[in-house]
Amino acid sequence: MTMTTYENILTAKEAVPGLAGINIGVVTLNRPKALNALCHDLMNELVDALTDFDKDDSIRVIVLTGSERAFAAGADIKEMSDETTVSIMSKDRFATWDRIRNIKKPIIAAISGYALGGGCELTMMCDIIIASESAQFGQPEISIGVIPGAGGTQRLTRAVGKYRAMELILTGRPFTANEALEMGLVNKVVPTELFLDEAKSMAYQISQKSPLALQLAKEAVLKSYDGTLSEGLQFERKNFYMLFSSEDQKEGMKAFIEKRKATFTGK
């Protein structure tokens, strides 16, 4: 697979230790002068890179990160300041975000520095969040006369509950990595110099698992966001049953019985 050269992001494939031919994909937001503000071009490039990694059978997990100073300081306000209701609706600027939601492989966010506004929303679209001690989250849109528009009101509420979400969205105040951990928004907080290594380490661990099971497990968890408990349980059960037609299920259970490490092929 030939790696595409982008203007606003960097991409890399990194081998998973101990698994021949298996990689993780790493996408790094790279607009340092703008603190990785999520302009239209960056979002298009990001979606293209994630889609390419999603189609690459050698990649099992994707890591999304920025710089130590900023994951993403928000949307590019200069692009939106003169928009009207009609113009911004006609551009359907959130279509790219919907495509990210459809990525099948697990995405681990490695966050340091600012993750504000759209940066916080992009973080919450990921499946696991590793934060550095210096990470700072927030939905400050209320301070510029709007509200979160890329899922912030919905995903933050699901992550931290109604009352905390109301406070954070209505005040627009930033909150620290440790606050995010206490609220259940992030999985782990680590020293700043280790945040990316920790995310990659978790990606290596997850890459050991069956890619089919990873995809269906992610689908089932996300389904819990979209409907009732009854609907989610039914969806989970269907995916569970489907895995029993896979070679990975046979190999995984046989390896367990034989007390050896399983070798998964994604079949």
VOBA-1610 file (N, C-alpha, C; in pm, whole numbers, padded with zeros to 5 digits, always signed):
BEGIN
Met+00084-00120+00000Met+00000+00000+00000Met+00088+00125+00000Thr+00067+00212-00095Thr+00143+00335-00103Thr+00082+00440-00011Met+00165+00499+00075Met+00115+00599+00167Met+00096+00731+00094Thr-00019+00794+00114Thr-00049+00922+00052Thr+00017+01034+00131Thr+00064+01135+00058Thr+00121+01253+00123Thr+00011+01358+00141Tyr-00003+01408+00262Tyr-00107+01505+00294Tyr-00044+01637+00336Glu-00125+01743+00334Glu-00075+01876+00373Glu-00101+01906+00520Asn-00206+01850+00576Asn-00248+01888+00712Asn-00240+01776+00814Ile-00204+01657+00771Ile-00189+01543+00861Ile-00066+01463+00820Leu-00019+01379+00912Leu+00087+01284+00884Leu+00032+01144+00908Thr+00074+01047+00828Thr+00029+00910+00847Thr+00148+00815+00850Ala+00132+00706+00923Ala+00238+00606+00931Ala+00177+00471+00965Lys+00243+00365+00917Lys+00211+00228+00957Lys+00325+00178+01043Glu+00293+00121+01159Glu+00396+00072+01250Glu+00369-00074+01284Ala+00472-00156+01271Ala+00458-00299+01294Ala+00424-00329+01439Val+00336-00426+01459Val+00301-00471+01593Val+00406-00574+01637Pro+00475-00550+01747Pro+00578-00644+01793Pro+00523-00785+01811Gly+00592-00882+01753Gly+00553-01021+01772Gly+00446-01071+01679Leu+00392-00984+01591Leu+00288-01026+01496Leu+00334-00992+01354Ala+00388-01088+01285Ala+00441-01064+01151Ala+00331-01018+01056Gly+00358-00909+00987Gly+00266-00858+00887Gly+00148-00781+00941Ile+00142-00760+01073Ile+00031-00687+01134Ile+00082-00552+01183Asn+00003-00447+01156Asn+00044-00310+01188Asn-00066-00236+01263Ile-00026-00122+01318Ile-00122-00021+01359Ile-00105+00097+01263Gly-00211+00173+01245Gly-00204+00295+01166Gly-00202+00415+01259Val-00115+00510+01232Val-00105+00630+01315Val-00134+00752+01229Val-00232+00832+01270Val-00265+00958+01202Val-00236+01072+01299Thr-00156+01169+01254Thr-00118+01283+01337Thr-00168+01411+01273Leu-00251+01485+01345Leu-00295+01617+01296Leu-00173+01708+01293Asn-00157+01785+01183Asn-00032+01858+01164Asn-00053+01996+01102Arg-00121+02082+01180Arg-00130+02225+01146Arg-00076+02303+01266Pro+00052+02296+01293Pro+00107+02350+01418Pro+00082+02498+01438Lys+00087+02577+01332Lys+00068+02722+01347Lys-00075+02756+01388Ala-00170+02669+01356Ala-00310+02691+01390Ala-00355+02602+01505Leu-00258+02544+01578Leu-00289+02451+01688Leu-00385+02341+01643Asn-00360+02296+01518Asn-00438+02186+01460Asn-00587+02215+01449Ala-00622+02342+01430Ala-00762+02377+01409Ala-00819+02294+01294Leu-00942+02249+01309Leu-01001+02152+01217Leu-01065+02221+01097Cys-00982+02264+01006Cys-01032+02328+00884Cys-01091+02222+00791His-01160+02269+00690His-01227+02180+00594His-01127+02084+00529Asp-01012+02135+00486Asp-00914+02051+00417Asp-00857+01945+00510Leu-00830+01982+00636Leu-00778+01884+00730Leu-00879+01772+00751Met-01005+01807+00769Met-01106+01704+00794Met-01121+01610+00675Asn-01114+01663+00555Asn-01122+01577+00437Asn-01003+01481+00430Glu-00884+01534+00461Glu-00765+01448+00461Glu-00775+01342+00570Leu-00823+01381+00685Leu-00836+01288+00796Leu-00930+01173+00760Val-01043+01205+00702Val-01138+01101+00664Val-01077+01008+00560Asp-01005+01065+00462Asp-00942+00982+00359Asp-00839+00887+00421Ala-00758+00939+00515Ala-00655+00857+00578Ala-00718+00746+00662Leu-00820+00780+00742Leu-00886+00679+00824Leu-00952+00573+00738Thr-01011+00615+00627Thr-01077+00520+00536Thr-00976+00426+00474Asp-00861+00479+00434Asp-00756+00394+00376Asp-00706+00292+00479Phe-00684+00336+00600Phe-00641+00244+00706Phe-00748+00139+00735Asp-00874+00182+00729Asp-00984+00090+00756Asp-00989-00022+00652Lys-00948+00008+00530Lys-00950-00090+00421Lys-00824-00176+00416Asp-00721-00138+00489Asp-00592-00207+00486Asp-00598-00327+00581Asp-00595-00448+00525Asp-00610-00569+00607Asp-00493-00590+00702Ser-00379-00525+00678Ser-00264-00543+00767Ser-00277-00461+00895Ile-00370-00365+00895Ile-00388-00276+01010Ile-00509-00320+01091Arg-00491-00332+01222Arg-00601-00375+01308Arg-00653-00266+01399Val-00569-00167+01432Val-00608-00058+01521Val-00549+00072+01468Ile-00621+00182+01487Ile-00575+00313+01443Ile-00553+00402+01565Val-00443+00474+01567Val-00415+00573+01671Val-00425+00711+01608Leu-00504+00799+01670Leu-00521+00936+01623Leu-00463+01030+01726Thr-00374+01120+01684Thr-00307+01207+01779Thr-00277+01344+01715Gly-00219+01432+01796Gly-00176+01563+01748Gly-00035+01589+01799Ser-00009+01711+01842Ser+00121+01742+01899Ser+00113+01740+02050Glu+00227+01757+02115Glu+00226+01765+02261Glu+00153+01890+02308Arg+00159+01996+02228Arg+00096+02123+02266Arg-00054+02124+02239Ala-00096+02057+02132Ala-00238+02062+02097Ala-00278+01941+02015Phe-00384+01874+02059Phe-00449+01776+01972Phe-00524+01853+01864Ala-00619+01935+01906Ala-00688+02026+01815Ala-00757+02131+01900Ala-00725+02257+01875Ala-00777+02366+01958Ala-00919+02406+01921Gly-00979+02336+01825Gly-01117+02364+01788Gly-01137+02365+01639Ala-01255+02408+01598Ala-01283+02426+01455Ala-01210+02550+01407Asp-01200+02563+01276Asp-01139+02683+01218Asp-01248+02790+01209Ile-01251+02878+01309Ile-01358+02977+01320Ile-01358+03074+01201Lys-01241+03101+01146Lys-01234+03192+01031Lys-01315+03138+00913Glu-01322+03006+00900Glu-01399+02947+00791Glu-01549+02962+00811Met-01591+02977+00936Met-01735+02976+00966Met-01795+03111+00999Ser-01712+03211+01026Ser-01763+03335+01084Ser-01865+03407+00997Asp-01854+03394+00866Asp-01946+03466+00777Asp-02058+03378+00722Glu-02068+03257+00772Glu-02172+03166+00722Glu-02310+03211+00768Thr-02411+03171+00691Thr-02551+03188+00731Thr-02610+03050+00753Thr-02731+03047+00806Thr-02797+02918+00826Thr-02806+02841+00696Val-02846+02909+00590Val-02864+02843+00460Val-02729+02795+00406Ser-02626+02881+00411Ser-02498+02844+00351Ser-02431+02730+00426Ile-02438+02732+00558Ile-02369+02626+00634Ile-02444+02493+00623Met-02578+02499+00610Met-02652+02375+00589Met-02626+02318+00451Ser-02617+02404+00351Ser-02597+02356+00214Ser-02460+02292+00195Lys-02361+02337+00274Lys-02227+02278+00264Lys-02215+02145+00335Asp-02313+02114+00422Asp-02316+01986+00493Asp-02179+01954+00553Arg-02128+02047+00634Arg-01991+02037+00684Arg-01971+01917+00777Phe-02079+01858+00825Phe-02063+01745+00917Phe-02068+01609+00847Ala-02077+01611+00713Ala-02078+01484+00639Ala-01947+01408+00663Thr-01836+01481+00674Thr-01708+01414+00698Thr-01707+01348+00836Trp-01770+01412+00932Trp-01776+01355+01067Trp-01857+01225+01067Asp-01963+01220+00987Asp-02042+01098+00977Asp-01959+00984+00921Arg-01869+01015+00829Arg-01783+00912+00771Arg-01685+00858+00876Ile-01638+00944+00964Ile-01549+00896+01071Ile-01625+00799+01161Arg-01748+00831+01187Arg-01831+00744+01272Arg-01846+00605+01213Asn-01831+00593+01082Asn-01849+00464+01015Asn-01721+00382+01003Ile-01609+00434+01056Ile-01485+00356+01054Ile-01505+00231+01140Lys-01471+00116+01085Lys-01500-00011+01153Lys-01394-00050+01255Lys-01270-00011+01232Lys-01162-00053+01322Lys-01156+00036+01446Pro-01109-00018+01557Pro-01097+00064+01678Pro-01003+00182+01656Ile-01043+00298+01708Ile-00960+00418+01701Ile-00926+00461+01843Ile-00797+00471+01872Ile-00750+00516+02002Ile-00702+00660+01989Ala-00757+00750+02068Ala-00713+00890+02069Ala-00599+00905+02170Ala-00490+00966+02124Ala-00378+01000+02213Ala-00373+01151+02223Ile-00415+01205+02337Ile-00443+01348+02349Ile-00344+01415+02443Ser-00286+01525+02394Ser-00204+01612+02479Ser-00238+01756+02446Gly-00225+01844+02543Gly-00255+01984+02519Gly-00402+02008+02493Tyr-00431+02105+02406Tyr-00569+02148+02384Tyr-00650+02045+02304Ala-00769+02013+02356Ala-00869+01936+02283Ala-01002+02007+02308Leu-01020+02118+02238Leu-01131+02209+02266Leu-01228+02213+02148Gly-01356+02238+02178Gly-01455+02252+02072Gly-01457+02129+01984Gly-01435+02151+01855Gly-01430+02040+01761Gly-01323+01939+01796Gly-01216+01984+01860Gly-01111+01891+01903Gly-01161+01796+02010Cys-01242+01847+02100Cys-01303+01762+02203Cys-01404+01667+02139Glu-01480+01717+02044Glu-01579+01633+01976Glu-01512+01523+01895Leu-01401+01556+01830Leu-01328+01454+01754Leu-01271+01348+01849Thr-01221+01393+01963Thr-01173+01299+02065Thr-01282+01202+02104Met-01403+01254+02127Met-01513+01169+02173Met-01565+01076+02066Met-01528+01098+01940Met-01566+01005+01834Met-01477+00881+01834Cys-01364+00890+01904Cys-01275+00775+01912Cys-01328+00674+02013Asp-01269+00556+02014Asp-01323+00447+02094Asp-01255+00432+02230Ile-01132+00476+02240Ile-01055+00475+02365Ile-00976+00605+02368Ile-00964+00665+02487Ile-00895+00794+02496Ile-00785+00786+02601Ile-00661+00807+02555Ile-00545+00817+02644Ile-00504+00963+02649Ala-00496+01021+02768Ala-00466+01164+02781Ala-00336+01186+02856Ser-00263+01288+02814Ser-00146+01330+02890Ser-00191+01416+03008Glu-00103+01431+03104Glu-00135+01514+03221Glu-00163+01659+03181Ser-00111+01701+03066Ser-00128+01839+03023Ser-00251+01859+02934Ala-00325+01752+02908Ala-00442+01764+02820Ala-00548+01854+02883Gln-00614+01930+02798Gln-00719+02022+02844Gln-00837+02010+02749Phe-00950+01970+02802Phe-01070+01947+02722Phe-01171+02061+02744Gly-01267+02071+02654Gly-01371+02170+02673Gly-01457+02188+02550Gln-01578+02238+02573Gln-01672+02275+02466Gln-01706+02423+02485Pro-01619+02513+02435Pro-01636+02656+02462Pro-01724+02730+02362Glu-01798+02656+02277Glu-01874+02720+02170Glu-01972+02825+02222Ile-02025+02805+02342Ile-02124+02899+02397Ile-02067+03039+02406Ser-01934+03049+02420Ser-01868+03180+02435Ser-01860+03257+02304Ile-01885+03190+02191Ile-01886+03262+02063Ile-02026+03259+02001Gly-02126+03233+02084Gly-02264+03248+02039Gly-02324+03129+01968Val-02260+03013+01977Val-02316+02893+01915Val-02312+02780+02017Ile-02340+02659+01971Ile-02332+02541+02057Ile-02248+02436+01984Pro-02204+02332+02052Pro-02136+02224+01982Pro-02224+02168+01871Gly-02163+02143+01755Gly-02243+02097+01642Gly-02197+01966+01582Ala-02087+01911+01633Ala-02035+01785+01580Ala-02051+01672+01681Gly-02157+01679+01760Gly-02188+01572+01853Gly-02156+01600+01998Gly-02104+01718+02029Gly-02063+01748+02165Gly-02174+01740+02268Thr-02293+01790+02235Thr-02402+01786+02332Thr-02450+01644+02358Gln-02431+01558+02260Gln-02480+01421+02272Gln-02376+01328+02336Arg-02255+01330+02283Arg-02153+01237+02333Arg-02104+01276+02472Leu-02090+01405+02499Leu-02045+01446+02632Leu-02149+01406+02736Thr-02276+01424+02705Thr-02383+01387+02797Thr-02381+01237+02825Arg-02362+01157+02723Arg-02356+01013+02741Arg-02235+00971+02824Ala-02126+01047+02810Ala-02003+01011+02881Ala-02005+01053+03027Val-02056+01174+03056Val-02040+01228+03192Val-02172+01254+03263Gly-02285+01234+03195Gly-02415+01257+03257Gly-02470+01396+03229Lys-02600+01410+03248Lys-02671+01534+03213Lys-02615+01656+03287Tyr-02596+01645+03417Tyr-02568+01765+03496Tyr-02427+01818+03472Arg-02331+01729+03463Arg-02196+01775+03431Arg-02189+01829+03289Ala-02257+01761+03197Ala-02257+01810+03059Ala-02321+01948+03050Met-02429+01968+03120Met-02492+02100+03122Met-02395+02206+03172Glu-02328+02179+03282Glu-02232+02275+03337Glu-02123+02307+03235Leu-02062+02204+03178Leu-01947+02223+03089Leu-01987+02293+02960Ile-02104+02260+02907Ile-02148+02319+02780Ile-02203+02460+02800Leu-02276+02483+02910Leu-02336+02615+02933Leu-02234+02718+02983Thr-02131+02674+03053Thr-02025+02768+03096Thr-01915+02777+02994Gly-01894+02670+02919Gly-01785+02666+02822Gly-01648+02652+02886Arg-01643+02623+03015Arg-01513+02621+03082Arg-01431+02499+03041Pro-01299+02514+03034Pro-01214+02398+03007Pro-01201+02310+03130Phe-01165+02186+03110Phe-01142+02097+03224Phe-01019+02010+03197Thr-00955+01970+03305Thr-00826+01904+03296Thr-00841+01755+03264Ala-00727+01692+03235Ala-00725+01548+03208Ala-00772+01470+03330Asn-00729+01513+03448Asn-00770+01441+03569Asn-00919+01456+03595Glu-00975+01574+03566Glu-01120+01591+03576Glu-01191+01498+03478Ala-01138+01492+03356Ala-01197+01406+03254Ala-01193+01259+03297Leu-01084+01219+03361Leu-01071+01082+03410Leu-01175+01055+03520Glu-01188+01150+03611Glu-01282+01135+03722Glu-01427+01128+03671Met-01455+01199+03561Met-01590+01199+03504Met-01616+01080+03414Gly-01512+01005+03382Gly-01530+00889+03295Gly-01517+00920+03148Leu-01461+01036+03114Leu-01447+01074+02974Leu-01323+01014+02909Val-01217+00988+02986Val-01096+00930+02931Val-01065+00799+03003Asn-00987+00713+02937Asn-00952+00584+02995Asn-00835+00592+03091Lys-00738+00677+03058Lys-00615+00679+03137Lys-00545+00812+03120Val-00481+00860+03228Val-00398+00981+03223Val-00255+00940+03256Val-00162+00981+03169Val-00022+00943+03187Val+00066+01067+03174Pro+00192+01060+03218Pro+00283+01173+03200Pro+00289+01214+03053Thr+00307+01343+03029Thr+00300+01397+02894Thr+00395+01328+02798Glu+00515+01294+02846Glu+00612+01233+02756Glu+00576+01089+02718Leu+00471+01033+02780Leu+00436+00893+02755Leu+00302+00875+02685Phe+00230+00984+02658Phe+00091+00968+02612Phe+00080+00891+02481Leu+00168+00918+02385Leu+00160+00849+02256Leu+00207+00705+02269Asp+00313+00682+02345Asp+00362+00545+02366Asp+00256+00459+02434Glu+00184+00519+02529Glu+00079+00444+02600Glu-00034+00406+02505Ala-00071+00499+02416Ala-00176+00469+02319Ala-00132+00360+02222Lys-00008+00366+02179Lys+00043+00262+02088Lys+00050+00128+02159Ser+00090+00129+02284Ser+00096+00004+02360Ser-00040-00062+02369Met-00143+00019+02392Met-00278-00036+02396Met-00321-00085+02259Ala-00280-00013+02155Ala-00312-00055+02018Ala-00246-00189+01986Tyr-00121-00208+02032Tyr-00053-00337+02012Tyr-00130-00449+02083Gln-00175-00421+02204Gln-00248-00521+02282Gln-00377-00561+02211Ile-00453-00463+02163Ile-00579-00490+02097Ile-00556-00562+01964Ser-00444-00532+01897Ser-00413-00594+01769Ser-00394-00744+01778Gln-00372-00795+01899Gln-00356-00939+01919Gln-00489-01013+01899Lys-00599-00940+01903Lys-00732-01003+01901Lys-00780-01025+01758Ser-00885-01104+01745Ser-00945-01130+01614Ser-01000-01000+01553Pro-00959-00966+01431Pro-01011-00843+01369Pro-01162-00846+01347Leu-01216-00964+01320Leu-01362-00974+01303Leu-01433-00946+01435Ala-01382-01005+01542Ala-01444-00983+01673Ala-01430-00837+01715Leu-01316-00775+01685Leu-01296-00633+01719Leu-01401-00547+01650Gln-01422-00573+01521Gln-01518-00493+01445Gln-01659-00508+01500Leu-01698-00632+01526Leu-01835-00654+01572Leu-01854-00607+01716Ala-01750-00617+01798Ala-01759-00564+01934Ala-01775-00413+01933Lys-01699-00346+01847Lys-01711-00200+01836Lys-01852-00164+01789Glu-01903-00234+01689Glu-02038-00208+01640Glu-02141-00221+01752Ala-02125-00326+01830Ala-02224-00353+01935Ala-02220-00246+02044Val-02100-00204+02083Val-02090-00099+02184Val-02150+00031+02132Leu-02119+00067+02008Leu-02173+00191+01951Leu-02325+00183+01937Lys-02376+00063+01916Lys-02521+00047+01903Lys-02591+00087+02031Ser-02523+00072+02145Ser-02585+00109+02272Ser-02612+00258+02280Tyr-02541+00337+02198Tyr-02565+00481+02193Tyr-02691+00516+02114Asp-02730+00427+02023Asp-02826+00466+01921Asp-02970+00429+01951Gly-02993+00343+02049Gly-03130+00300+02071Gly-03152+00256+02214Thr-03253+00172+02232Thr-03289+00125+02365Thr-03198+00010+02407Leu-03201-00024+02535Leu-03125-00138+02584Leu-03168-00265+02513Ser-03296-00282+02492Ser-03346-00402+02426Ser-03291-00415+02284Glu-03290-00303+02210Glu-03235-00305+02074Glu-03085-00335+02076Gly-03015-00275+02173Gly-02872-00299+02183Gly-02839-00443+02216Leu-02916-00503+02306Leu-02893-00643+02342Leu-02918-00736+02224Gln-03022-00705+02148Gln-03053-00786+02030Gln-02941-00776+01927Phe-02889-00656+01907Phe-02780-00635+01811Phe-02654-00708+01857Glu-02623-00695+01986Glu-02506-00763+02043Glu-02516-00914+02022Arg-02633-00970+02048Arg-02653-01114+02037Arg-02632-01161+01893Lys-02684-01084+01796Lys-02667-01119+01655Lys-02519-01124+01618Asn-02443-01022+01660Asn-02299-01019+01630Asn-02226-01133+01699Phe-02268-01166+01821Phe-02208-01278+01893Phe-02228-01408+01815Tyr-02350-01431+01770Tyr-02379-01553+01694Tyr-02299-01557+01564Met-02288-01443+01496Met-02218-01439+01367Met-02073-01484+01378Leu-02009-01455+01490Leu-01868-01488+01507Leu-01845-01639+01510Phe-01949-01718+01535Phe-01931-01862+01540Phe-01922-01925+01401Ser-01931-01844+01296Ser-01905-01893+01161Ser-01765-01853+01115Ser-01685-01798+01205Ser-01550-01752+01168Ser-01443-01852+01208Glu-01334-01853+01133Glu-01218-01935+01168Glu-01152-01882+01295Asp-01158-01750+01315Asp-01096-01691+01434Asp-01161-01743+01562Gln-01294-01763+01559Gln-01360-01815+01678Gln-01313-01958+01708Lys-01302-02038+01604Lys-01255-02176+01623Lys-01112-02176+01676Glu-01027-02093+01618Glu-00888-02087+01660Glu-00876-02034+01803Gly-00952-01929+01835Gly-00943-01869+01969Gly-00984-01966+02078Met-01092-02039+02056Met-01139-02133+02158Met-01050-02256+02167Lys-01002-02302+02050Lys-00912-02416+02050Lys-00781-02383+02122Ala-00729-02262+02096Ala-00605-02219+02162Ala-00625-02210+02313Phe-00741-02162+02354Phe-00770-02154+02498Phe-00769-02292+02562Ile-00834-02386+02496Ile-00841-02522+02550Ile-00702-02586+02553Glu-00621-02555+02449Glu-00486-02613+02440Glu-00382-02534+02517Lys-00426-02427+02584Lys-00338-02344+02667Lys-00220-02289+02586Arg-00252-02230+02471Arg-00152-02165+02386Arg-00205-02032+02336Lys-00118-01954+02276Lys-00158-01824+02222Lys-00226-01841+02089Ala-00339-01776+02070Ala-00413-01787+01945Ala-00347-01706+01834Thr-00362-01754+01711Thr-00315-01682+01593Thr-00437-01647+01509Phe-00475-01521+01507Phe-00595-01479+01437Phe-00562-01430+01296Thr-00646-01463+01201Thr-00622-01428+01060Thr-00729-01339+01002Gly-00834-01311+01076Gly-00941-01226+01024Gly-01034-01298+00929Lys-01042-01430+00944Lys-01130-01509+00856Lys-01235-01584+00939
//
